[in-house]
Amino acid sequence: MGFEFFIALRYLIARRKQAFLTLITVISVLGVIVGVAVLIVVMSVMNGFEVDIRDKILGNRAHIIINHIEKKGIKDHEDIIEKVEKIDGVLGASPYVLTEAIASSRYDTIGVVVRGVKPDEEKKVSKIAHNIKKGVFDFDVPKESDDEELAGGIVVGVLLADRLGVSLNDTITLTLPRQVWSPFHPVPAVERNFRVVGIFYTGLFEYDSNLVYVDREQLQDAIAQRGVVNGIEVKVEDIFAVDGIAQRMKERLGFPYLIQTWKETNRSLFYALRLEKVTMFIILLLIIFVAALNIISSLIMSVIEKTRDIGILRSLGATRGAIRRIFIYEGSIVGVVGTVLGVGLGLLVAILLRDYVQIGLPKDVYYIDHLPVVISIRDIILVGVSAVAISILSTIYPAFRASRLDPVEAIRYE
């Protein structure tokens, strides 16, 4: 231990007669502790929201979508799936048909998005079957003997079911647009009756309020699109390696197929989340800046109070650099101690919120039942390094002023 560090430590712990100066030092430490702890907790909550939203989106949509570049639909989807599933990292692929329709019940009429899939194939690429709250994810229903002809089963979101006033075994009528045109006038839309066989809940308003699932072949027959699908969903093993897998798909499939990853389709959403996280980090970092101002004031007062000591040290041969290091160490100790205690407090609060004390949230606003928390070691390191760096920078001016004191003037009247 150098003598500069030893003296700095003595200045901090031997202030019995300087109660006010000690109070300022304690306030400085508490400021750093609070700032670091709040930053860690807020960053963990922001991480939780980002991970929760990402998991919900990727749980209900595939990692990669393959479309025809001219939006004409894909006819040779079986061959494409065979090629895609041979690529390393691909877990499964499933074709789908997508169209818009009007859903009607006895109580209301609402515009919806209709997704035609096969249950066994869809289970390979999404978690929709795990999100079923009532019923099953299966479109087979027995034909009724009355005048109501059923095209099959339908699976609807929980919010859509509430708006339509339907439950299991109720009937929903879909008015679907035909995809072919006659030479003289457009073929009118067709109506198909479906029996509600399942109700799902994803936690995402977009899906729960206007998305329905029906059998792919039934939908193809209704809209005159037999043998043609709108796209192919692909699930990969590592969602963060999706760019490389998509590039290999482009090389294997070539023109005229358009391949989009989950990062591309949700770029604006995740960019907004990252921007919000950075903004919160900068705003809350101001708490540490306030604590740094306390460190500056504490050191300036310490320099004034230790003027005689500085003069004696300079007359004994201490260099200006040694004097600077004494006060830099003094302020740095405050910053490091506050940062370490703040990291410990922030981690404790984050772990409590994650595992023990779950704060409830209104589902109709956030669509999650508790505050999500994900602790990131990278964020903790970033917060810790930032706090220590700010604390060290705040010591430069007082330390420089201390080193500029003339030893003769410092001890002349002592």
DAZIMO-V236503 format. One record per residue. N is the residue number from 1. RES is the residue in one letter. OMEGA is omega as a letter, one per 40 degrees, with the letter a starting at -180 (* if undefined). D_CENTER is the distance of its C-alpha to the mean C-alpha in whole Angstrom. Layout:
<<N,RES,OMEGA,D_CENTER> <N,RES,OMEGA,D_CENTER>>
This chain:
<<1,M,i,45> <2,G,a,46> <3,F,i,48> <4,E,i,46> <5,F,a,43> <6,F,i,46> <7,I,i,47> <8,A,i,43> <9,L,i,43> <10,R,i,46> <11,Y,a,45> <12,L,a,42> <13,I,a,44> <14,A,a,47> <15,R,a,47> <16,R,a,49> <17,K,a,51> <18,Q,a,48> <19,A,a,46> <20,F,i,45> <21,L,i,43> <22,T,i,42> <23,L,i,40> <24,I,i,39> <25,T,i,37> <26,V,i,36> <27,I,i,34> <28,S,i,33> <29,V,i,31> <30,L,i,30> <31,G,i,28> <32,V,a,27> <33,I,a,26> <34,V,a,24> <35,G,a,22> <36,V,a,21> <37,A,i,20> <38,V,i,18> <39,L,a,16> <40,I,a,15> <41,V,a,14> <42,V,i,12> <43,M,i,10> <44,S,i,10> <45,V,i,9> <46,M,i,6> <47,N,i,5> <48,G,i,6> <49,F,a,5> <50,E,i,1> <51,V,a,4> <52,D,i,6> <53,I,i,6> <54,R,a,6> <55,D,a,9> <56,K,i,11> <57,I,a,11> <58,L,i,12> <59,G,a,14> <60,N,i,16> <61,R,a,16> <62,A,a,18> <63,H,i,16> <64,I,i,19> <65,I,i,21> <66,I,i,25> <67,N,i,27> <68,H,a,30> <69,I,a,30> <70,E,i,33> <71,K,i,31> <72,K,a,34> <73,G,a,33> <74,I,i,33> <75,K,a,37> <76,D,a,37> <77,H,i,33> <78,E,i,35> <79,D,i,36> <80,I,i,33> <81,I,i,31> <82,E,i,34> <83,K,a,33> <84,V,a,29> <85,E,i,29> <86,K,a,31> <87,I,i,29> <88,D,i,27> <89,G,i,24> <90,V,a,24> <91,L,a,24> <92,G,i,25> <93,A,a,26> <94,S,i,27> <95,P,i,28> <96,Y,i,28> <97,V,a,30> <98,L,i,28> <99,T,i,30> <100,E,a,30> <101,A,i,32> <102,I,i,33> <103,A,a,33> <104,S,i,36> <105,S,i,37> <106,R,a,40> <107,Y,a,38> <108,D,i,35> <109,T,a,35> <110,I,i,31> <111,G,a,30> <112,V,i,27> <113,V,a,26> <114,V,a,28> <115,R,i,27> <116,G,a,29> <117,V,i,29> <118,K,a,31> <119,P,a,29> <120,D,i,30> <121,E,a,28> <122,E,i,25> <123,K,i,25> <124,K,a,24> <125,V,a,21> <126,S,a,19> <127,K,a,19> <128,I,i,21> <129,A,i,24> <130,H,a,22> <131,N,i,20> <132,I,i,24> <133,K,i,25> <134,K,i,29> <135,G,a,31> <136,V,i,30> <137,F,a,28> <138,D,a,32> <139,F,a,34> <140,D,i,37> <141,V,i,39> <142,P,i,43> <143,K,i,45> <144,E,a,47> <145,S,a,50> <146,D,a,50> <147,D,a,50> <148,E,i,46> <149,E,a,45> <150,L,i,42> <151,A,a,40> <152,G,i,38> <153,G,i,35> <154,I,i,32> <155,V,a,28> <156,V,i,26> <157,G,a,23> <158,V,i,24> <159,L,i,24> <160,L,i,26> <161,A,i,28> <162,D,a,29> <163,R,i,29> <164,L,a,32> <165,G,a,33> <166,V,i,34> <167,S,a,33> <168,L,i,34> <169,N,i,37> <170,D,a,37> <171,T,i,38> <172,I,i,36> <173,T,i,37> <174,L,i,36> <175,T,a,37> <176,L,i,36> <177,P,i,37> <178,R,a,39> <179,Q,i,39> <180,V,a,42> <181,W,i,45> <182,S,a,49> <183,P,a,51> <184,F,a,52> <185,H,a,49> <186,P,i,46> <187,V,a,45> <188,P,i,44> <189,A,a,41> <190,V,i,41> <191,E,i,41> <192,R,i,40> <193,N,a,39> <194,F,i,37> <195,R,i,37> <196,V,a,33> <197,V,a,33> <198,G,i,29> <199,I,a,27> <200,F,i,23> <201,Y,a,20> <202,T,a,16> <203,G,i,15> <204,L,a,14> <205,F,a,17> <206,E,a,17> <207,Y,a,18> <208,D,a,20> <209,S,a,22> <210,N,i,24> <211,L,i,23> <212,V,i,26> <213,Y,i,27> <214,V,i,31> <215,D,a,33> <216,R,a,33> <217,E,i,37> <218,Q,i,37> <219,L,i,35> <220,Q,i,37> <221,D,a,40> <222,A,a,39> <223,I,i,38> <224,A,a,41> <225,Q,a,38> <226,R,i,40> <227,G,a,38> <228,V,i,36> <229,V,a,32> <230,N,a,29> <231,G,a,27> <232,I,i,26> <233,E,a,23> <234,V,i,22> <235,K,a,20> <236,V,a,20> <237,E,a,20> <238,D,a,17> <239,I,a,14> <240,F,i,14> <241,A,a,18> <242,V,a,18> <243,D,i,19> <244,G,i,22> <245,I,i,23> <246,A,i,23> <247,Q,i,25> <248,R,i,27> <249,M,i,27> <250,K,i,28> <251,E,a,31> <252,R,a,32> <253,L,i,32> <254,G,i,33> <255,F,e,34> <256,P,a,33> <257,Y,i,30> <258,L,a,27> <259,I,a,24> <260,Q,i,20> <261,T,i,17> <262,W,i,14> <263,K,a,13> <264,E,a,15> <265,T,a,15> <266,N,a,12> <267,R,a,12> <268,S,a,12> <269,L,a,9> <270,F,i,7> <271,Y,i,10> <272,A,i,10> <273,L,i,6> <274,R,i,8> <275,L,i,11> <276,E,i,10> <277,K,i,9> <278,V,i,12> <279,T,i,14> <280,M,i,14> <281,F,a,15> <282,I,a,18> <283,I,a,19> <284,L,i,19> <285,L,i,20> <286,L,i,23> <287,I,i,24> <288,I,i,25> <289,F,i,27> <290,V,i,29> <291,A,i,29> <292,A,i,31> <293,L,i,33> <294,N,i,34> <295,I,i,35> <296,I,a,37> <297,S,i,39> <298,S,a,40> <299,L,i,41> <300,I,i,43> <301,M,i,45> <302,S,i,45> <303,V,i,46> <304,I,a,49> <305,E,a,50> <306,K,a,50> <307,T,i,52> <308,R,a,55> <309,D,i,53> <310,I,i,52> <311,G,i,56> <312,I,a,57> <313,L,i,54> <314,R,a,55> <315,S,i,59> <316,L,i,58> <317,G,i,57> <318,A,a,53> <319,T,i,52> <320,R,i,50> <321,G,i,47> <322,A,i,47> <323,I,i,47> <324,R,a,44> <325,R,i,42> <326,I,a,44> <327,F,i,42> <328,I,i,39> <329,Y,a,38> <330,E,i,39> <331,G,a,36> <332,S,i,34> <333,I,i,35> <334,V,a,34> <335,G,a,30> <336,V,i,30> <337,V,i,31> <338,G,i,29> <339,T,a,26> <340,V,i,26> <341,L,i,27> <342,G,i,24> <343,V,i,22> <344,G,i,23> <345,L,i,23> <346,G,i,19> <347,L,i,19> <348,L,i,21> <349,V,a,20> <350,A,i,16> <351,I,i,18> <352,L,i,20> <353,L,a,17> <354,R,a,15> <355,D,a,19> <356,Y,a,21> <357,V,a,21> <358,Q,i,18> <359,I,a,18> <360,G,i,19> <361,L,i,17> <362,P,a,19> <363,K,a,18> <364,D,i,19> <365,V,a,17> <366,Y,a,14> <367,Y,i,15> <368,I,a,13> <369,D,i,16> <370,H,a,15> <371,L,a,13> <372,P,a,10> <373,V,i,10> <374,V,a,9> <375,I,a,12> <376,S,i,12> <377,I,i,15> <378,R,i,15> <379,D,i,13> <380,I,i,16> <381,I,i,19> <382,L,i,18> <383,V,a,18> <384,G,i,21> <385,V,i,23> <386,S,a,22> <387,A,i,24> <388,V,a,27> <389,A,i,27> <390,I,i,27> <391,S,a,30> <392,I,i,32> <393,L,a,32> <394,S,a,33> <395,T,a,36> <396,I,a,38> <397,Y,i,40> <398,P,i,41> <399,A,i,42> <400,F,i,44> <401,R,i,46> <402,A,a,47> <403,S,a,48> <404,R,a,50> <405,L,i,52> <406,D,a,56> <407,P,i,57> <408,V,i,61> <409,E,a,59> <410,A,a,57> <411,I,a,60> <412,R,a,63> <413,Y,i,63> <414,E,*,62>>
